[in-house]
Amino acid sequence: MKLNSIGLSAEKSIVLSEDLNKLLASFQQYYQNLRGIHWNIKGKRFFDLHVKFEELYTDANMKIDEIAERILTLGGVPLHTFEDYIEDSNVPIGKNVTKDEDAIRLIVDSLKELLIIERGILDASGKADDEGTNSMMGDFISEQEKTVWMMKAWLAEEI
């Protein structure tokens, strides 16, 4: 088995970088959704939600950078065009979302898709002995599950 510069299977690292590119594309769509609802939210909850959506898109932007850098660390090339993001994203597109409940549901639906991808990467990175990717996915999953719980509580819905 050929090892790459960080001591991981070169073949498994390329597969992981492809999976991470799927996550990158999906995170880019999630980020765009958050920016859109941040800009376009209306109603009595505007002030609270406007701030919360900014917090979420700032966090998503940092995660996008972490994912891209991990792809590079594994020897891959991160996707970087909107065309690639649209083609490879699993996250729903939220266009012209202005109502508070619709915005929160879009976040929950988006995070569900991200979590599905992340759990697949977590499994694959564990099998590849890739602790760097594994740790990153574990951190993302833990944080996003809490966000889903909070959003579902805001909606007064069960998890």
C-alpha positions as CSV (number, residue, x, y, z in Angstrom):
1,M,0.0,0.0,0.0
2,K,1.4,3.4,-1.0
3,L,1.3,6.0,1.7
4,N,1.0,9.7,1.2
5,S,3.1,12.4,2.9
6,I,1.0,12.3,6.1
7,G,1.3,8.5,6.4
8,L,-2.2,7.6,5.2
9,S,-3.2,5.3,2.3
10,A,-2.9,7.4,-0.8
11,E,-5.8,5.6,-2.4
12,K,-8.1,6.1,0.7
13,S,-7.1,9.7,1.0
14,I,-8.2,10.5,-2.5
15,V,-11.6,8.8,-1.9
16,L,-11.9,10.8,1.3
17,S,-11.0,14.0,-0.5
18,E,-13.8,13.3,-3.0
19,D,-16.3,12.7,-0.1
20,L,-15.0,16.0,1.5
21,N,-15.7,17.8,-1.8
22,K,-19.3,16.6,-1.6
23,L,-19.4,18.1,1.9
24,L,-17.7,21.3,0.7
25,A,-20.3,21.8,-2.1
26,S,-23.1,21.1,0.3
27,F,-21.6,23.5,2.9
28,Q,-21.3,26.2,0.2
29,Q,-25.0,25.9,-0.5
30,Y,-25.9,25.9,3.2
31,Y,-23.8,29.1,3.5
32,Q,-25.6,30.8,0.6
33,N,-28.9,29.8,2.1
34,L,-27.9,31.4,5.4
35,R,-26.8,34.6,3.7
36,G,-30.1,34.8,1.9
37,I,-32.2,34.3,4.9
38,H,-30.0,36.7,6.9
39,W,-30.6,39.4,4.3
40,N,-34.3,38.7,3.5
41,I,-35.9,37.7,6.8
42,K,-38.9,39.8,7.7
43,G,-41.3,40.0,10.6
44,K,-41.4,40.5,14.4
45,R,-38.5,38.2,15.0
46,F,-36.2,40.0,12.5
47,F,-33.7,41.3,15.0
48,D,-33.2,38.1,16.8
49,L,-33.0,35.9,13.7
50,H,-30.9,38.4,11.7
51,V,-28.2,38.1,14.4
52,K,-28.5,34.3,14.7
53,F,-28.3,33.8,10.9
54,E,-25.1,35.9,10.8
55,E,-23.7,33.7,13.6
56,L,-24.5,30.6,11.6
57,Y,-23.1,31.8,8.3
58,T,-19.9,33.0,9.9
59,D,-19.5,29.6,11.4
60,A,-20.3,27.9,8.1
61,N,-17.7,30.1,6.3
62,M,-15.0,28.9,8.8
63,K,-16.0,25.3,8.3
64,I,-15.8,25.7,4.5
65,D,-12.2,26.8,4.9
66,E,-11.4,23.9,7.2
67,I,-12.9,21.4,4.7
68,A,-11.0,22.8,1.8
69,E,-7.8,22.8,3.7
70,R,-8.4,19.2,4.8
71,I,-8.9,18.2,1.1
72,L,-5.6,19.8,0.3
73,T,-3.9,18.0,3.2
74,L,-5.1,14.7,1.8
75,G,-3.7,15.5,-1.6
76,G,-7.0,16.5,-3.3
77,V,-8.2,19.7,-5.0
78,P,-11.1,21.5,-3.4
79,L,-14.1,22.4,-5.6
80,H,-14.2,26.1,-6.1
81,T,-16.9,27.0,-8.7
82,F,-20.6,27.6,-8.2
83,E,-21.2,25.2,-11.1
84,D,-19.5,22.4,-9.1
85,Y,-21.3,23.4,-5.9
86,I,-24.7,23.3,-7.5
87,E,-23.9,20.0,-9.2
88,D,-22.5,18.3,-6.1
89,S,-24.6,19.7,-3.2
90,N,-27.2,17.7,-1.4
91,V,-28.5,20.7,0.5
92,P,-31.8,22.2,-0.6
93,I,-31.7,25.6,-2.3
94,G,-33.6,28.2,-0.3
95,K,-34.7,31.0,-2.7
96,N,-36.4,34.1,-1.4
97,V,-37.1,32.7,2.0
98,T,-38.5,35.6,4.2
99,K,-40.7,33.9,6.8
100,D,-39.1,32.9,10.1
101,E,-40.5,29.3,10.3
102,D,-39.6,28.6,6.6
103,A,-36.0,29.9,7.3
104,I,-35.6,27.7,10.4
105,R,-37.0,24.6,8.6
106,L,-34.5,25.3,5.7
107,I,-31.7,25.3,8.3
108,V,-32.9,22.0,9.8
109,D,-33.3,20.4,6.4
110,S,-29.9,21.6,5.4
111,L,-28.2,20.4,8.5
112,K,-29.8,17.0,8.1
113,E,-28.2,16.6,4.7
114,L,-24.8,17.8,6.0
115,L,-25.0,15.3,8.9
116,I,-25.7,12.4,6.6
117,I,-22.6,13.3,4.5
118,E,-20.5,13.8,7.6
119,R,-21.5,10.5,9.1
120,G,-20.4,8.8,5.9
121,I,-17.1,10.6,6.0
122,L,-16.7,9.7,9.7
123,D,-17.1,6.1,8.9
124,A,-14.7,6.2,5.9
125,S,-12.1,8.2,7.8
126,G,-12.2,5.7,10.7
127,K,-11.6,2.9,8.3
128,A,-8.7,4.8,6.8
129,D,-7.1,5.6,10.2
130,D,-7.5,9.3,9.3
131,E,-7.8,10.9,12.7
132,G,-7.6,14.4,11.3
133,T,-10.7,14.0,9.2
134,N,-12.4,11.8,11.8
135,S,-11.9,14.5,14.5
136,M,-13.1,17.3,12.3
137,M,-16.3,15.3,11.4
138,G,-16.9,14.4,15.0
139,D,-16.7,18.1,16.0
140,F,-19.0,19.2,13.2
141,I,-21.5,16.5,14.0
142,S,-21.7,17.3,17.7
143,E,-22.2,21.0,17.0
144,Q,-24.7,20.6,14.3
145,E,-26.8,18.1,16.2
146,K,-27.1,20.7,19.0
147,T,-28.1,23.3,16.4
148,V,-30.8,21.0,15.0
149,W,-32.1,20.4,18.6
150,M,-32.2,24.2,19.2
151,M,-34.0,24.9,15.9
152,K,-36.5,22.2,16.5
153,A,-37.2,23.6,20.0
154,W,-37.7,27.1,18.4
155,L,-40.2,25.5,16.1
156,A,-41.8,23.7,19.1
157,E,-41.3,20.4,17.3
158,E,-39.8,17.1,18.5
159,I,-36.3,16.2,17.4
